[in-house]
Amino acid sequence: MTNALARGDVGVITPPQLDSYLGKSIGAICQNGYESSHDNHCAHFVSHVLGYKFGVTCQMMGSGKGPAATLRVQDLFSKCKSVGVWRLRPASLSTCLVFITRASNVNLAAKTMSTGQRQQVGLLVGGFVWHYSNKQHQVVRETPSQFARYYPSPDNAVFYGSLP
């Protein structure tokens, strides 16, 4: 599948395109062999879909020569044009990244997220969030309220980020 946003066609990615990833493992998505079931692949998935290849990538960590993709949630967060608390997300921002982590891990003014084990990112398009479920080892689609329950309290603060 060609990544529409990777070609610079922001806003072109559609729910049916994202649905083509549903149920796929990261090994079926990444051509670089970076697929350890012990690692968090949510940023990895989002970055393959959107064509993001800044910071540490799967090409650096894997064995293949396929397209590189960013691996770290905090790298995605810091590259967003704007970030904020989910409940304050502008209505006009219907396509964006959605992050969930402990509130104390985030500094909105500095646009930073500290490293931590409980971080998750998904892609909001058409009212649903597509993300790589590390629990199920596959891509899933959820409503924003379902995604907000990915981690229990206190690790369930939800933030938005406009696409980098």
N, C-alpha and C positions, 0 to 999 in steps of 0.2 A: 504494500500500500504506500502511496506517495503521501508524505506528510505535508498537508496544505499549508500549515503555518510555518513549516520549515522553509517553504518556498517564499515566505514573506506575505502570504495571502491572509493576513490577520482577519479574523471574522469569517473565514471560509470553512473552517472545520465544522462538521455537522454531527449531530447525534448519530446518524447512521454510520458515518465514518468511524466514530468512537466505538459504536456497538460492534464493529468488526474485530475489536480487541477483546471483547468480553470472553471470559473463561480462559484466556491465553496466559500461559506462564511467562515469566520474563525471559526464559530460554528460547521461547518461540518468537520473541520480539527483538531481542538483542543478538546481533551477529558477531559480537566480540567474546562470547563465551563467559561473560560475567553474570553468573546466575546462582550463586550460593544461596541456599534456602535459609541460611543464618543471617543474611544481610537484609536491610530495609531497601526495597526496590521501588518505593512510591515515586521519589524524585527521578529515578532512573526511567521509569515508564513515562511519566509526564514529559521528560526531556526528549525521549525518543519521538514521541508524538509531535512535540513542538519544535524539535530541531535545536534544542539548547545544548551547547557544548563548551561551557565555561567551567572553570574550576576543575576539580577532579572528575575525570570521565571514565566510562566503562572501557574505552579503548586503551587508556593508561593501565587499567587494572586487569583487563582480560587478555585474551590471546589472539583475537581476530583483527581483521582490517576493515570491519564494517563501520558504519557511521558512529561517531562518538556521541555520548549523551552524558549530561551532568548527573552526578550521583547523590549530591548532598542537598537536603531540604534547605539548610541555612544558606547555601549558595543561591538557590532559586529566590528565596525570600529577599535577600539583599539586592538582587538585580531588578526586582519589581519597581515599576515607575512610581507606584503609590501603594501603601499598605495601611491597614486599619483593622479595627475590631469588626467582626462579621456583622453584627447588628447595625452598624453604622455604614455599611457598604452602600455606595450610591446606587440608586435604582437603574441608572444608565449603564452600570457595570454588570452586564448580563453574562459576559464571558470573562472569567478570571481564574486565578489560582485560589484554592481554599486550603488553609493550613490549620492543623490542630496540634496543640502542644500545651505544656504548662504555661500559664500566663507569665510567670516570672522568667521564662526563657526568652521573652520577646522584649525588645526595646524599640517601640514604634518610632520615636523621634530620631534614633540613629539608624533605623531600618535594619536591625540586626536580630538574629536568632542565635542563641548559644547552642552548642552541640549538646545533644542529649539522645537518650534512647527512645523516648516517646515523642516522635515528630512524625507527622503524616501530611502529605500534600495530595491534592486532587485537582482536577480540571472541571470547572463549572461551565456547562454549555447547555442551553435549552432547559434550564431548571433542574438538571441532574448533575451529580458529581461522579466522574469516572476516576478511579484510582486503583493502584495496585494493592490489593489486600495481602499483607504479609502473613496474615493468619490463614488465609485460604490459598495462598501462593498462586493467585490469578487476578486478572483485571475484573473489577466489579463496577456496577453502576448503582448509585444510591441517591436518595433525596438528600438535600442539605441537612435536614434534621436527623436522618440516619447516620450520615457521616459525622455529625457532631457527637455521636455516641461511640465513636471508634475507640476512644480511650475513656476510662472512668475518671471521675474527679480525683485529684486536682489537675489532671493532665488533659483536660478537655476544653481549653479556651480556643475559640475559633477566630481566625483572622482571614482577611481577603488580601490579595495582591494582584494589582493590574499586571497584565502580561508584560514581561521584560521586552 
